Amino acid sequence: MKHFDYVIIGAGSAGCVMADRLSNDERCTVLVLEAGPVDTDPRISDPARWVELGGSPVDWGYLTEPQKYAAGRQIPWPRGRVVGGSSSINAMVHMRGCAADYDNWAAQGCTGWDYESVLPTFKAYEDFDGGDSGYHGTRGPLKVSLPHDVHPLSEAALSAALGLGHPANSDFNGETTLGVGWNPLTVWDGRRQSAAVAFLGPALKRSNLTLRTGVLVTKLVSSQDRITGVEYVENGTARTVHVDGEVVLCAGAIETPKLLLLSGIGPTDDLKDLGITVTSHAPGVGANLHDHPGVGITFTSKQPVVPGHNQHSELGMFANIDGSPERPQVQFGVVLAPHVAEGLVAPPNGFTFYPSWTTPESRGSLKLRSARPEDQPLIDPCYLQTESDLDGLTGAIELSREWAHAPAMEDWTDKEVLPGPGIHDKQTLRDYVRRAVGTWFHPVGTCRMGSDIDSVVDNRLKLRAFDNARVADASIIPTVPLGNTNAPTLMIAHRAADFILADAQ
C-alpha cells in the first residue's frame, strides 16, 4: 500500500487549488484522485464552445429527481467530470458575490468567514486585467479579464438597461454588485483559464505531486477519529492508498457528500436502510442542497444574431424586482442565442434573457440511490418549493420584458417566443416558470459549514468526528452567495490550504 502525506479527492476547481498549495512544500507528498480524464478535449479551451460540453464525456450527466413543484420534470445538472472540474466546462463568469453574503455566513456561526476576512484570499489568487482598485489582485495565478470585442446585441442591451435607469457597474467584484456591466471572465488571450490551467498544470512539474485520472473513489477507511486510507477503483482494479497526514475532499456538492455517505458518514437511519455500516452519525451530510434557479425569456431577433467573440453571455446585470437598493434579488445573463429548457422549442434565430433568483429559500437534499459507488445519487433541489422563489422568477420575467422592449433594443427585439405574448396573468406566468425553471449550475450546501451540532464541518473545514479530514469545496457553503460559485469555491480551497499548512506547522 502506498503512503502519501495528503490525499486530495477530486481535481476540480477546489482540488486544483489544493494540489498547488500543498505541493509547494517539497517535503510533502501529495496525491490527487480524479474520476474524469485529463482536460485535452479542444472544446474546453475555446470559450465559445462551452455550450457543447454539457452531456459530453467530460460531464457527470446528472439528472435531478422529478421536481414536485416544477411540473414533475427531471432537470439536467451538468457538472465537470474532468481535470479542472466544472471550471473546465462552465461559462467562465467570475463573480464573488457581495460583502453581505459573507457577513451573513459569519452571522450564521461561521466565524472568520466575513467579507473582510475572505477578501484578501480572493485577491491572492487573482491576476485581474483591470488592475488593483483595492478589491483585486494582479499577481495571482488565475487570470481574469473583462470581455473584449463585445457583440453589438450586448452593446444594445447595455444601453437599454441604462436607459431604464439601472446604474452602470464597471466592476461586479468591487464596491457594489448592483447594476449592469460586463461580466468578468476567466478568459485570457482567447482561451479558458480553468483551475487546471491556472493552478494544477504548473504544480504538476513538481516531483512530489501525483495525479491519477479515471479513478472512482469508493470509500474512506477510518480508524476511530482518523481517516487512514482511501479506497478507489482504477482500470477495474480495487486499490487502497494510505493517508499519513490529511485527506481533503474536493469532489464538489454532489460527489463529496456521496462519498461520505458511502463511507458510513451521514444520517444513521438512511445508511442502515442501505446496509451501510455507520462510521459516524452526521445528519447534515446531504442536507441543505440548494442552487440558483433560473428561467429563460426568449425572443426572435430582427437581424441575425451571429456568433460573438466571447462566451455567449458577456453582459450581466444585478437588480431587484421591487426596485429596492438592497442586496440584489436577480442576476441576469443576456444569452446571445435562444436558450430554452428541455422540452421547449427554441427559435432558429434569437436571444434569451436568463435571470436567476439569487436568494433561494427552497432547500432540498442529496441521498444515495444504493450502496453501489457507480450509481448516481438521488438529487432533489426542491426547486420552487417556496412561494418566494416562484414569485421572484415570475417578477424577473416582467423585468426582462421591459428590458427587451426598451428603445435601445428596437433594432433587435422582434417577437417574444417564451413564455409568449399572451401569457401575462400571475397563474399562467407561474405555470411557465414551473415548466421552464432550470439550474444556473450553482449547487451548494450539502456539507454545510457551521458551529452548530448539525453542521458537517467546523469553521476550519474539519470534518466533525475526524482529526485529519477536511471538506474544501462548494458543498460547505451554508447559503449560496449571489453570482456565480466558482470564485467562492476557489477562495474556500485556498483558505482550507492555509488552515492545513498552519496546523502542520
N, C-alpha and C positions, 0 to 999 in steps of 0.2 A: 504494500500500500504506500503510495507516495504521500509526502507531507508538504504542506505549504503553510506559510505564516498567515496569509489571508486568502480566503476563497470568496470570490465575488460571483453571485449568481445573476446572470443577465448582462449582456454587453449593449444595453440600450443607452438612452441619454444619461441616466444616473450611473450605470456601470462603467461607461467610458470615462466619466469624470473621476470616479472612484479609483479605477485602474491607474490613471495618470498620477493622481495624488499619492497613492500608497506605494507605487513602484518607484517613486522618486527617491526613496530611501533604498539604496543599493544593498543594504544589509538584509532586507526583507524579500521573501519570495511571494509572488502574487499569482494566483490562478483565476482566470475568468472563464466561466462556462456559459455558452450561448447556444440556444436551441436552433437558431437560424443559420443561414450561410454568411459568408463574407459579403461585403457590400459592393460587389463588382457589376451588378446589373446597371447598364448605362442609363437607364431611366432615372436612377436615384440621383445622379449628379446634375441632371438637367432640370432646372426649376420649373419649366413649363410642363414637364411630363409626370409630375407627382400624381395627377389625376388618374394615371394608368396603373398605379401601384396597389390601390385597393383591390382585393380579390386576386392578386398575383401571388406567386410563390413566396414573396417576402412579407406577406400579410398573414396574421394568425387566422383571419377569416371568421371572427366571432359573429354570432347572432344572439340577440337578446331573447329571453323568453317572451311569449306572447304578452303584449302590453295591455293590461286590463283597461287602462284609461286612454289608450291610443289606438282605438279601433281593433284591438286584438292582434296588432301587427308584430312580427318579429323584425327587429331593426338591425341592419348590419352595423357592426362595430369594428372598423379596421384598426389594427394595431400592428406595429412593426415587428416582424419575426426575422430579424436580420441584424448584422452588426451595425450599431447605431440606433437600433430600435425604431421607435416612432419618429425620431429626429431624421431618419433616413427616408420616411415616406410622407411626412406631414407637409403642410402648405407653407412652412418656413416663416410664419409670422411670429415675431419675438416680442411678446408682451409680458410684463412682470405682474400686472395688477396694480392697485393703488395702495397708498400708505394705510388706509383704513382696513384693508384686508388683513394685513399682518398685525396691526394693532388689535384687531378682533381675535386673531389666534392667541395673542398674549392674554387677552381678557378672558378667553375660554380656559385658561390654565396652562398655556404653552409658554411658560416664562422664558425670556430670551429670544423670542421669535417675533418681537415687534418690529416695525419698519426700520427704526433707527438701528436695530441690531443686524438686520439682514441686508440693508443697502450696501455696506462695504463688500459683502460677498458677491452680490450682483455685479458690482463694479470690477471686482478682482478678476473674474473670468472673461471679461468683455474687451473687445477691441472695436470701438464704435467709430464709424467714419464721420460722424457729426461732431467729434471732439468731446472733451470733458467739460460739461456745464455744472459740475457738482453732483450730477446723477449718473455719470457714465465713466467707464474705464476705457483706456486706449492702449493698454499694454497686455491684455489678457489673450488667451489662445483662441477664443471664439470671435470670429469676425462678424460684425453686424452692420448692415448698411441700409440706407433709405433707397427706395426704388429709383431707378434711372430710366429714361425714355418711356415715360408713363403713357398709357393708352388715352386717346382723345375722349373716349367714353368716361374714363376715370376723371379726366380734367373737367368734363361737363358735370359729372356728379358732384365733384368738389365745389364748383361754382354754384350748383343748385342748393347744396346744403348751406353754404354761406348766405345765399340769398334768402333762405328761410329763417335765418337768424341763429343758426348753430355756430358756435365760436370755432375759429381756426385753432388747430393744435399742431404745433410743429414737432412735438416730442411726447408720444404717449407714455414713455417711460420716465418722464420728467416730473415737473411740479404737479400737474393735474392730468387726468385721463379724459375728462370731458371734452367733446368737440370732434371735429372732423380733420383728417390729415392723412399723411402717407404712413402705411404700416412699416415699422422696422422689420427687416428681413435677415434671416441667417443665409444670406447670399453674398458671394464675393466674386467679382470678376466673372459673373455669369454662371457660377457654379454653386450648388448647395454646400453649405457649411454645416454638416451634421456633427453630432457629438463624436462620431468615429473619425471624421476628418480633423476636427479641432483638438481632440484630447487623446483618443486611443491610438491613432495612427503614429504620431510622434513617439508615444510611450512604448510602442512595440519594438522600438530599436534597443530597448534595454534588455539585457540578458536575464534579468530577474522576473520578467513578466511573461506569462504563458497564456495564450488564448486558445481555447478549444471550441470549435463551432460544430453545429449539427449534433449537439448532445442534449438529451432531455433529462433534467434533474428530477428525480423521483422522490427523494426523501432526505430530510435532515436527521442524522443519527445523533442521539443525545445520551448523556450520562449525568444524572442528577441535574445540576444547573448549568451544564456546558453542552454546546454542540461540538461533538468530537469528530464528526465526519459528514461527508455529503455523498449520497448515492446517485448515480446517473447512468444512463444508457447511451453508449456510443457504438454506432455501427452494429446494433443488435446485441451488444455485449454489455452486461451489467458491470459497473466498476464503482469503486469507492475511493475517495481521497480523504486524507486525514487533515484536520484543521488544528494547527498548533497555536494560532492566535485567535483571530476573529473570522466569522463568516458574515458576509454582508449581502442581504437580499436586495437586489436592484432590478427585479424582474417586472415591476410595474403593478398597476392597480388590479390587474386580473391574475397574472401568474404568481405574484408574491403571496397573496392570501391562499391561492390554490395549493401552493407548495406547503405552506404552514398547515393547512388542513390535512393534506396527505401525510404529514409528519406527526399527526396527532395533536396539533396545537390549534385549538379552536373550541367552539361550543360543545360541551361534553355529549349532550343528547344527540346532536347531529352526527358526531363522529361514531358513537356507538351504533346508531341506526345503520351505518355503512360498514360496520365490523372493523373499524379502525381503532387501534389501541390508543387510549388517551394518554398523551405525554404531559400536557399542561392545559387546564381549563382556561380558555381565553375567549370569552363570549363576544368580544369586539371584532374578532377576525371574520372578515366578510361582510360586516355590517357597515352602515353609513355610506353605501355606494351612491354616488351622485355624479352628475355631468351637467354641462351647459346644454340645454335643449335648444334646437334651432328650427326655424321654419322658412321655407323659400317663398318669395313673391316674385313671379316670373312674368316678363314682358317680351313681346316681339319687338324687334328694332326696325326703325325706318330705313336704316342703312346697314350694310354688312358689318358684323362685329368680327373683325379679323383678329387672328391671334396676336397677343401683345408680346412684349419683350421680357416680362417678369413672370409671375406665377399665378396669373388669372384673378388675383384679388389684392391689388396693390393699395387700394383706398379703403380706409376704415373710419368708423365713427362710433363714439360712445355718447349715449343720450339717455334721457329719462322720458318715459311716455307721459308723465304727468307734468313735465316742464320744470320740475324742481331742480335746484342746483346741487343736490346731494350726490352720494355715490351713484354712478351710472347704473341703470337697470338693464340697458340693452347695448349690446355690441353688434355693429353692423359690418358685414363684409359685402362689398359690391363685386359680384362674381361676373367676369366677362364671358359668360357662357350661360345657357339655360341649365340651371341646376335644380333637379326635382327629386322627390322621394321615390322609393321603389314603388312600382305600380302606377305611377302617374306619367303622363306623356309630355315630353319636352318639345317645344317648337324647334324647327331646324335652325333658326337664326334669332337670337335674343340674348337677354341678360337677366340676372337674378339679384334682388336684394335678399341677403340671407342674415337676418338678425338672430342673435342668441339671447336668452334670458340669463342675465349674469348673476341673479340672486335666487337660484332654485331652492325651494323648500322641500321638494319631494325627495325622499330617501328610500333606497332600495337595498339589495343585498346580493352577495355572491356566495353560492354554495356548491358543493361537489355534486356532480351528476352520479358519480360512482367512485369506488376506490381505485379505479384504473387511471394511472397518470396520463395516459394518452387521450382520455376523454375530455372534451371541453367542459368547463364548469357551467352551472346554471347562473346566467347573468340577468338580473332583474332590476333595472334602474328605477322602476315605477314612474316612468315619465308621466307628467301631468296629474299626478296623484292629488296635488293641492290645487285649489281654485286659483291661488295667486299665480302659479306657473302658467296655467291655462289662460287666464286673463292677461298676463303680461305679454305672451306671444300674440294674443289677439290684438292688443294695443299696438304691438310692433308692426302688424300688418298695416294698420291705418297710417302710421308714421311713414312706412315705406311707400305707400301710395302717394302721400303728399310729396315726398321727395321725388318720386319718379315723374310726377306731373308738374314739377316746378318749372318756371320759364326756361332756365338754363338747360333743361333736358328735352326741350321741344324738338330738336333735330334727331333725337334718338328714340324716345318712348313712343311706341306705336299702340299696341293693344295689350291689355292685361290678360294673360292666359290662365294663371293660377294665383289666387283662388278663382278668379273670374270676375268680370264686371258686374254680374248680377248678384254677387254674394256680399251683402252688407250688414244684415241684421246679426245680432250677437250670437244667436244659436247656430246659424249656418257658418259663421266665421269660426266658432268653436269646433264645429264638425270638421271643417277643413284642417284646423290645427291638429286635431286628432289623427287625420289621415296623412298629414304631411310632416309631422314633427320628426326630427332626426337628431343625430349626435353632432356636436361641434368637436368631437374627438378629444374630450377632456375628462375622462373618468378618473375619479379620485376617491380617497377616503376609507378604503377597505381595511387599512391597518392604522387606524386613527392615532395620532399623537395626542397626549394629554397627561394630566396629573391625576385623573380620576381612576377608579378601580377597573372600569370597563375599557379604558384606552389600551391599545395593543403595544405601543412603545412609549417610553418616557420622553422627556424634553431633550435628552441627548440621543434619542432614537434607539435606545437599547430595548430589545425585545424583553418584555416582562417575564420574569422567572428564569432568565438565562444571563450569564455573566459575559458571554463572548459572542453575542449575536445582535445585529442591528438590521433595521429596515431603513433604506435610504432611497425612496422613490416617491412617486405621486400617491401611493397608497397611504402615506402617513398624513396627508393633508386633511385637517379637520373640517374646513369649509373652503370650497373652491374659490380662489381669487377670481376677480373679473379678468377678462382677457384670456390669453392662451396659456397653457400649462407647461410647455416645455421649459421656458425660462425659470419658473419656480422650481421645477424638478432638478435642473442643473444646480441651482442655488442650494437646494436641500442636500444633494450629494456632496457638494463642495464643503458645506458645513459639517456633514457627517464625517468626512475625511479629517477635518480639523479635530473633531472630538476623538476619533480613533487615534490619531497621531499624538494628541495631548495625553490620552490615557496610557499609551505605550511608553511615554517618557516618565 
